[in-house]
């Protein structure tokens, strides 16, 4: 078939994908700066990690409202708002005289990325013919998926040569160029602002925020930890009640009636949880324990990222011809071997071993991650696909916030419990327990993958979709 996508549409997709890439790149590019940040701002790792955790939390909350934003505002307006917020917040980060100003800038950047990220895939579904949508989704998905692993490499190289402020400075003109490309390519549209489910949005926002705050303060075991977790549970219960009772719905929970969709969503969250967690642990461990430079710390993730990118087209083709079951098995083996290696060798890790074990995990991610999104959305009715897509995007971002918060709490809290308060020994002791936690999450991944494989096998045997 002939590719009928016109030049303006290609430029529009390229521009919005570039905006999303810039935002996602900054998610993890600051991870390698945390050791320097703690000294510069004279604060602890538990505080500094909120530059990533808080950012991802805001992205997740903004993505929750993506369907309403796209129906209520034109594409041009959304791009203008996204670029405008990003440029303003980036300047705040570059010039930040203190940590609260830097934190505020990062939170505003989360809003910008939360607008741009779902817009990329929405434009592809609207403007690209069905028979070539997979090619465009794959290309955009690869760019966005590579960014979290490329972030530490980029951040490490920049901070080694310049400073952490230069990370924001370098991204600024790139964002501006992609924004101009998108704006000059967008068509004129009309939009009508519809009702927004404010109560549901606020309740789910309280749930995600409370859960993140509670998990990230587990190391102190104070009243704020348990109060945050308690409030988050109440907010979740109230949010579910509102979703089932109110006419205007933020998310249609009917998507959870399909077992394969639900299992795919859970697995998607857990796989991303571990991957973002590793991008947090490994660069910081390389610097704090092994004494490596920020450049080396960032580069150790690059081989795994490139290997994953090379494998993704292959695994996508395998999915089209053979389904997900074989990929689930291959991915599960890679996840287990990687997590077991980190667990057993946690006290003896070198840069070479980190590179090898992370690359092993990324091969597993290439087998299942994007394919879980595809299979999950294929198993729900077409009218529910926007809701399903919003859930996948929200959990993808929130998994990073939860992962960074929990692992930072473990790394800082476990040494304190044993009376180890500073230095390489403290970080290594905390990292050992972080790898124990990662291994337990991977066991959860294997369990969910087993349930999903059984459901897919039953579907193949009976010839009908499993509800």
RAHUHU-V74109 format. One record per residue. N is the residue number from 1. RES is the residue in one letter. PHI is phi in degrees with one decimal (none if undefined). PSI is psi in whole degrees, -180 to 180 (none if undefined). OMEGA is omega in whole degrees, -180 to 180 (* if undefined). Layout:
[[N:RES:PHI:PSI:OMEGA] [N:RES:PHI:PSI:OMEGA]]
This chain:
[[1:X:none:154:-178] [2:X:-85.8:141:176] [3:X:-77.7:111:-176] [4:X:-101.6:16:180] [5:X:-79.2:122:-178] [6:X:-76.2:167:-174] [7:X:-62.8:-39:-179] [8:X:-62.1:-41:179] [9:X:-66.3:-41:178] [10:X:-61.5:-43:179] [11:X:-65.9:-39:179] [12:X:-62.8:-45:179] [13:X:-65.7:-41:178] [14:X:-62.1:-44:-179] [15:X:-63.3:-48:-179] [16:X:-68.3:-37:176] [17:X:-63.1:-37:177] [18:X:-64.9:-39:177] [19:X:-61.9:-45:179] [20:X:-64.2:-40:-179] [21:X:-61.3:-45:-180] [22:X:-59.9:-43:-180] [23:X:-65.1:-46:-178] [24:X:-69.5:-33:178] [25:X:-57.8:-40:-179] [26:X:-73.8:-14:179] [27:X:-54.6:-49:-173] [28:X:-111.9:-7:-179] [29:X:-65.4:-25:180] [30:X:-82.2:-14:-178] [31:X:-56.2:-40:-178] [32:X:-76.0:-10:180] [33:X:-91.4:-7:-174] [34:X:-57.7:-43:177] [35:X:-57.5:-42:179] [36:X:-71.2:-38:-180] [37:X:-61.6:-42:-179] [38:X:-60.8:-35:178] [39:X:-78.0:-42:-177] [40:X:-63.4:-45:-178] [41:X:-95.8:1:179] [42:X:52.9:54:179] [43:X:-140.6:175:-175] [44:X:-92.4:169:179] [45:X:-62.1:-36:180] [46:X:-60.9:-30:177] [47:X:-83.2:-47:-177] [48:X:-63.0:-34:-177] [49:X:-63.7:-15:177] [50:X:-67.7:-16:173] [51:X:-60.3:-33:175] [52:X:-93.9:-47:-177] [53:X:-61.0:-49:-180] [54:X:-63.9:-41:178] [55:X:-59.0:-50:-179] [56:X:-64.9:-34:178] [57:X:-63.3:-44:179] [58:X:-66.7:-40:176] [59:X:-58.7:-46:-179] [60:X:-61.4:-42:-180] [61:X:-66.6:-39:179] [62:X:-67.4:-40:179] [63:X:-62.0:-32:177] [64:X:-56.4:-33:-178] [65:X:-93.6:9:-173] [66:X:-60.3:-44:-177] [67:X:-60.6:-44:179] [68:X:-66.4:-42:180] [69:X:-60.1:-43:-177] [70:X:-71.3:-28:177] [71:X:-82.0:-28:-171] [72:X:-97.4:-18:-178] [73:X:-134.2:153:180] [74:X:-71.4:160:178] [75:X:-60.9:-40:179] [76:X:-60.7:-43:-179] [77:X:-64.2:-41:-180] [78:X:-65.6:-41:179] [79:X:-64.9:-44:179] [80:X:-59.6:-45:-180] [81:X:-65.5:-44:-179] [82:X:-61.5:-48:-180] [83:X:-66.5:-43:-179] [84:X:-60.9:-46:179] [85:X:-63.9:-41:-178] [86:X:-63.4:-47:-178] [87:X:-62.9:-44:179] [88:X:-63.8:-44:-179] [89:X:-70.6:-33:178] [90:X:-65.1:-40:176] [91:X:-63.7:-38:176] [92:X:-59.2:-43:-179] [93:X:-68.3:-39:-180] [94:X:-63.7:-40:-174] [95:X:-98.6:2:-173] [96:X:-53.7:120:179] [97:X:-85.3:-15:-178] [98:X:-150.6:167:-175] [99:X:-62.7:-43:180] [100:X:-57.7:-37:178] [101:X:-67.8:-42:176] [102:X:-61.4:-42:180] [103:X:-62.9:-42:179] [104:X:-62.4:-41:178] [105:X:-62.3:-41:179] [106:X:-64.9:-40:179] [107:X:-64.5:-40:177] [108:X:-65.9:-37:177] [109:X:-63.2:-31:177] [110:X:-62.1:-38:177] [111:X:-63.1:-44:180] [112:X:-59.1:-48:-180] [113:X:-67.1:-37:179] [114:X:-63.3:-25:175] [115:X:-80.8:-45:-173] [116:X:-72.8:-39:-172] [117:X:-60.0:-54:180] [118:X:-71.8:-22:-179] [119:X:-63.8:-35:-180] [120:X:-56.1:-54:-174] [121:X:-73.9:-30:176] [122:X:-63.8:-43:179] [123:X:-63.2:-39:179] [124:X:-62.8:-45:-179] [125:X:-65.9:-31:-178] [126:X:-82.8:-38:-167] [127:X:-111.7:-10:-178] [128:X:-105.9:133:179] [129:X:-55.6:149:-173] [130:X:-57.2:-39:-172] [131:X:-72.2:-11:178] [132:X:-125.1:12:179] [133:X:-62.5:-39:-179] [134:X:-57.9:-40:180] [135:X:-62.0:-44:-178] [136:X:-73.5:-41:177] [137:X:-62.3:-41:179] [138:X:-62.9:-43:180] [139:X:-65.7:-46:179] [140:X:-66.5:-42:180] [141:X:-63.5:-37:179] [142:X:-65.3:-42:180] [143:X:-62.6:-45:-179] [144:X:-69.8:-38:-179] [145:X:-69.9:-31:180] [146:X:-73.3:-30:-172] [147:X:-56.8:-44:-179] [148:X:-60.0:-34:180] [149:X:-83.1:-30:178] [150:X:-74.8:-23:-178] [151:X:-55.1:-53:179] [152:X:-61.4:-35:177] [153:X:-63.1:-48:179] [154:X:-62.9:-50:-179] [155:X:-62.3:-41:-180] [156:X:-63.2:-43:-180] [157:X:-65.6:-41:-177] [158:X:-68.7:-46:-177] [159:X:-69.1:-28:177] [160:X:-68.3:-39:-177] [161:X:-88.2:-34:-174] [162:X:-126.9:-107:178] [163:X:-156.1:172:-179] [164:X:-64.8:-28:179] [165:X:-65.5:-30:-179] [166:X:-66.6:-24:177] [167:X:-58.6:-47:179] [168:X:-70.3:-36:-178] [169:X:-65.5:-41:-178] [170:X:-68.6:-38:-178] [171:X:-72.1:-26:-176] [172:X:-55.2:-55:180] [173:X:-67.4:-30:178] [174:X:-64.9:-45:177] [175:X:-60.4:-42:-179] [176:X:-63.7:-42:180] [177:X:-63.3:-48:179] [178:X:-64.4:-36:178] [179:X:-63.7:-42:178] [180:X:-64.7:-43:178] [181:X:-58.4:-45:-179] [182:X:-66.7:-42:-175] [183:X:-68.8:-37:-179] [184:X:-77.0:-10:-177] [185:X:-104.3:-12:-174] [186:X:-78.3:142:178] [187:X:-84.7:160:176] [188:X:-72.1:137:-180] [189:X:-137.6:167:171] [190:X:-119.9:153:-179] [191:X:-145.6:155:179] [192:X:-129.1:123:-178] [193:X:-72.2:116:-180] [194:X:-96.1:176:180] [195:X:-66.5:141:-180] [196:X:-112.9:136:-178] [197:X:-79.9:75:-175] [198:X:-62.1:-42:-177] [199:X:-62.7:-45:179] [200:X:-63.6:-42:-179] [201:X:-62.3:-46:-179] [202:X:-66.3:-41:180] [203:X:-65.7:-44:178] [204:X:-67.9:-33:176] [205:X:-64.8:-42:177] [206:X:-63.6:-40:179] [207:X:-60.8:-52:-178] [208:X:-65.1:-41:-180] [209:X:-67.5:-46:179] [210:X:-62.6:-41:180] [211:X:-65.4:-43:179] [212:X:-62.8:-46:180] [213:X:-63.4:-42:180] [214:X:-63.9:-45:-179] [215:X:-67.2:-37:-176] [216:X:-78.1:-11:178] [217:X:-111.4:19:179] [218:X:-61.3:-25:-177] [219:X:-71.1:-20:-179] [220:X:-99.1:-20:177] [221:X:54.1:32:-178] [222:X:-88.7:178:179] [223:X:-58.6:-33:-178] [224:X:-63.6:-31:180] [225:X:-64.3:-55:-175] [226:X:-72.5:-34:177] [227:X:-64.7:-42:179] [228:X:-62.6:-45:180] [229:X:-65.7:-39:179] [230:X:-64.3:-46:179] [231:X:-63.3:-39:-179] [232:X:-64.2:-38:178] [233:X:-65.4:-45:178] [234:X:-61.0:-43:-180] [235:X:-64.3:-39:178] [236:X:-63.4:-45:179] [237:X:-61.6:-44:179] [238:X:-67.0:-37:179] [239:X:-65.3:-42:177] [240:X:-63.3:-41:178] [241:X:-60.3:-44:-180] [242:X:-65.8:-38:179] [243:X:-63.8:-31:-178] [244:X:-90.4:-13:-175] [245:X:-109.4:-34:-173] [246:X:-86.6:150:-178] [247:X:-70.5:-48:178] [248:X:-79.9:120:-175] [249:X:-117.0:135:176] [250:X:-69.6:-44:178] [251:X:-136.7:135:176] [252:X:-83.9:110:-175] [253:X:-75.6:2:175] [254:X:-62.8:-20:179] [255:X:-60.6:-27:-177] [256:X:-78.4:-3:176] [257:X:-70.9:-19:179] [258:X:-93.9:122:-175] [259:X:-65.1:-42:-177] [260:X:-67.4:-40:176] [261:X:-59.5:-47:-178] [262:X:-62.6:-45:179] [263:X:-65.2:-40:178] [264:X:-62.6:-40:-180] [265:X:-66.0:-44:178] [266:X:-62.4:-46:-179] [267:X:-63.8:-41:178] [268:X:-57.7:-45:180] [269:X:-63.5:-47:-176] [270:X:-66.8:-40:179] [271:X:-63.1:-43:178] [272:X:-70.0:-34:178] [273:X:-56.0:-48:-178] [274:X:-69.2:-42:-177] [275:X:-62.7:-47:178] [276:X:-65.6:-35:177] [277:X:-61.5:-42:179] [278:X:-66.7:-36:177] [279:X:-67.9:-19:176] [280:X:-86.4:-46:-175] [281:X:-69.8:-51:-167] [282:X:-65.1:-50:179] [283:X:-61.5:-40:-180] [284:X:-69.2:-36:178] [285:X:-67.7:-39:179] [286:X:-60.6:-37:180] [287:X:-81.5:-48:-172] [288:X:-76.8:-32:-176] [289:X:-102.3:-47:-176] [290:X:-89.2:-13:178] [291:X:74.9:22:180] [292:X:-77.8:161:177] [293:X:-75.1:164:179] [294:X:-64.0:-30:178] [295:X:-64.4:-49:179] [296:X:-62.8:-41:-180] [297:X:-59.8:-40:178] [298:X:-74.6:-39:-177] [299:X:-68.2:-23:-176] [300:X:-66.1:-18:178] [301:X:-89.1:-15:-173] [302:X:-65.2:-46:-180] [303:X:-57.2:-42:178] [304:X:-64.6:-38:179] [305:X:-64.7:-45:180] [306:X:-66.4:-40:178] [307:X:-62.4:-41:178] [308:X:-62.5:-42:180] [309:X:-62.7:-39:179] [310:X:-69.3:-33:-177] [311:X:-79.2:-26:-173] [312:X:-60.3:-45:177] [313:X:-61.4:-35:-180] [314:X:-66.7:-47:-179] [315:X:-69.0:-32:176] [316:X:-64.8:-41:176] [317:X:-65.3:-37:178] [318:X:-64.8:-39:178] [319:X:-59.8:-44:-180] [320:X:-60.6:-37:-175] [321:X:-93.7:-28:-171] [322:X:-129.2:-6:180] [323:X:86.9:-175:-170] [324:X:-91.5:-18:-169] [325:X:-60.6:-47:179] [326:X:-63.8:-36:179] [327:X:-68.6:-36:176] [328:X:-61.1:-42:180] [329:X:-64.7:-47:-180] [330:X:-63.6:-44:179] [331:X:-63.3:-41:-179] [332:X:-62.3:-42:178] [333:X:-62.2:-45:-179] [334:X:-64.3:-42:179] [335:X:-61.2:-45:-177] [336:X:-64.4:-46:-179] [337:X:-62.6:-42:180] [338:X:-64.6:-50:-178] [339:X:-64.9:-38:178] [340:X:-64.7:-40:178] [341:X:-62.4:-45:179] [342:X:-63.6:-37:-179] [343:X:-68.0:-50:-175] [344:X:-70.2:-37:-174] [345:X:-101.6:13:-172] [346:X:-56.6:-31:-180] [347:X:-89.9:-3:-175] [348:X:-130.3:23:-176] [349:X:-72.1:134:170] [350:X:-110.4:173:177] [351:X:-60.6:-41:-179] [352:X:-61.8:-42:179] [353:X:-67.2:-39:177] [354:X:-59.9:-45:179] [355:X:-60.1:-47:-177] [356:X:-64.0:-48:-176] [357:X:-70.9:-36:176] [358:X:-67.4:-40:178] [359:X:-62.2:-38:178] [360:X:-61.3:-45:179] [361:X:-63.0:-41:-178] [362:X:-68.5:-28:173] [363:X:-64.3:-43:177] [364:X:-62.0:-41:179] [365:X:-64.0:-39:178] [366:X:-62.6:-31:180] [367:X:-68.9:-37:-168] [368:X:-119.7:-30:-163] [369:X:-60.5:-67:180] [370:X:-65.0:-29:179] [371:X:-69.5:-29:174] [372:X:-64.3:-41:177] [373:X:-61.0:-47:-179] [374:X:-61.1:-51:-177] [375:X:-65.9:-41:180] [376:X:-60.3:-46:-179] [377:X:-71.3:-27:178] [378:X:-69.6:-18:-175] [379:X:-99.3:9:175] [380:X:-122.2:156:180] [381:X:-59.0:152:-176] [382:X:-57.0:-36:-178] [383:X:-70.0:-15:179] [384:X:-99.4:-3:-178] [385:X:-59.6:-42:177] [386:X:-59.1:-38:179] [387:X:-67.8:-43:178] [388:X:-63.8:-41:179] [389:X:-63.4:-41:179] [390:X:-62.6:-40:180] [391:X:-66.3:-43:178] [392:X:-61.1:-46:-179] [393:X:-66.0:-40:180] [394:X:-64.5:-47:-179] [395:X:-69.1:-30:175] [396:X:-59.7:-44:-179] [397:X:-75.4:-42:-177] [398:X:-67.6:-30:179] [399:X:-58.9:-37:178] [400:X:-66.9:-41:179] [401:X:-64.2:-46:-180] [402:X:-64.2:-43:-178] [403:X:-63.0:-50:-179] [404:X:-61.1:-43:-180] [405:X:-63.5:-48:-178] [406:X:-65.5:-47:-177] [407:X:-68.4:-35:175] [408:X:-64.1:-39:178] [409:X:-63.7:-40:179] [410:X:-66.9:-46:-176] [411:X:-65.0:-36:180] [412:X:-89.0:-31:-175] [413:X:-80.6:-41:-177] [414:X:-63.7:-43:176] [415:X:-62.2:-39:179] [416:X:-61.1:-39:-179] [417:X:-63.3:-26:179] [418:X:-101.2:7:178] [419:X:80.6:16:177] [420:X:-103.0:113:-168] [421:X:-109.0:-13:-177] [422:X:-161.5:165:172] [423:X:89.9:-180:-177] [424:X:-62.3:-36:-179] [425:X:-63.7:-40:179] [426:X:-64.4:-46:-179] [427:X:-64.9:-43:-179] [428:X:-64.3:-41:178] [429:X:-62.0:-44:178] [430:X:-65.8:-38:-180] [431:X:-65.5:-35:177] [432:X:-58.3:-46:179] [433:X:-70.0:-31:175] [434:X:-63.1:-40:178] [435:X:-69.5:-31:173] [436:X:-62.2:-45:179] [437:X:-63.8:-42:178] [438:X:-59.5:-42:179] [439:X:-62.4:-41:178] [440:X:-64.1:-40:177] [441:X:-63.7:-40:178] [442:X:-65.1:-36:174] [443:X:-61.3:-37:174] [444:X:-63.5:-40:176] [445:X:-59.1:-45:-180] [446:X:-62.7:-39:-180] [447:X:-66.0:-47:180] [448:X:-64.6:-40:178] [449:X:-62.1:-36:178] [450:X:-64.9:-45:177] [451:X:-61.2:-41:-179] [452:X:-68.0:-40:178] [453:X:-62.4:-39:178] [454:X:-64.7:-41:179] [455:X:-65.5:-42:178] [456:X:-66.8:-38:178] [457:X:-64.3:-41:177] [458:X:-63.6:-40:178] [459:X:-63.6:-44:179] [460:X:-63.7:-38:-178] [461:X:-71.1:-43:-176] [462:X:-87.4:-18:179] [463:X:76.7:16:178] [464:X:-132.5:157:178] [465:X:-70.6:141:178] [466:X:-81.7:122:-178] [467:X:-77.2:none:*]]
